[in-house]
Amino acid sequence: MTVENNGPLPGSGSNRVPLSRQRRGVLQQLRGQAAPVTAGALAQVCALHANTVREHLDALVDDGLAVRERSNPSGRGRPAFRYRARRPQESPAREYAGLAAVLAAQIARSSADPRRDALAAGEQWGILLTARQTPTADPKEARTRLLGLLDEIGFAPEADPEARQVRLRRCPFVETAREHPGVICGVHEGLARAGLAVLGGSPQEVELLPFAEPDACRLHLGPTGQAGDEDGAEHPASDGTPGAHR
């Protein structure tokens, strides 16, 4: 199974300011470079002014998403800065990402039904995370509270006013999700299902479309029998295949 697009950016806490579309594009281009590059070289790739790209790169460095390094001295003058995207294993949460990768590989390798087992694991996670919370009878409030939980974990959700159509712009385990999408994305869907069930008093449907957009996954939430857009349009069921619903 292959991933057809980059999907969400690596996960982060809710204290990180969401990236603008242009800055996200600079990061995506930086991630595609085989070696560290100067701001000027990356500006040509991005078709932006070098000063604009340099500002974005410095902000990405401050945000922990890129690394700035001095070039080796050659000739007169101060060596130029070069930039590279930060590798997933350099993240402060690398231990958890490594554990997720090992567990995902084990489930994918040994389970007769990896998606079923991934959903079950995610549901247990969701129950644990919401165990002490009081349910609400308001379905919209339940959805909003679920999005707050997903934001705390690092998904950076972006939703419509009714909290039904959600873009997940980040993923705590995006690198492992690219390798084992049926497992990791299944865990995340199970988490959303169980979390919403605990937080709300009425049944609601949950559908996760992994890697549905070049820079996000999509999550559909709604009352049972009304999943999909608010105009009633239904979405095809996700089979866990990235890029299958674009």
Buried (B, 14 or more C-beta within 10 A) or exposed (E): EEBEBBBBBBBBBBEBEEBEEEBBBBBBBBBEBEEBBBBEBBBEBBEBEBEBBBBBBBBBBEBBBBBBEEEEEEEEEEEEBBBBBBEBEEBEBEEEBBEBBEBBBEBBEEEEEBBEBBBBBBBBBBBEBBEEEEBBEEBBBBBBBBBEBBBEBBBBBBBEEEBBBBBBBBBBBBBBBBBBBBBBBBBBBBBBBBBBBBBBEEEBBBBBBBBBBBBBBBBBBBBEEBBBBEEEEEBEEBEBBBBBBE
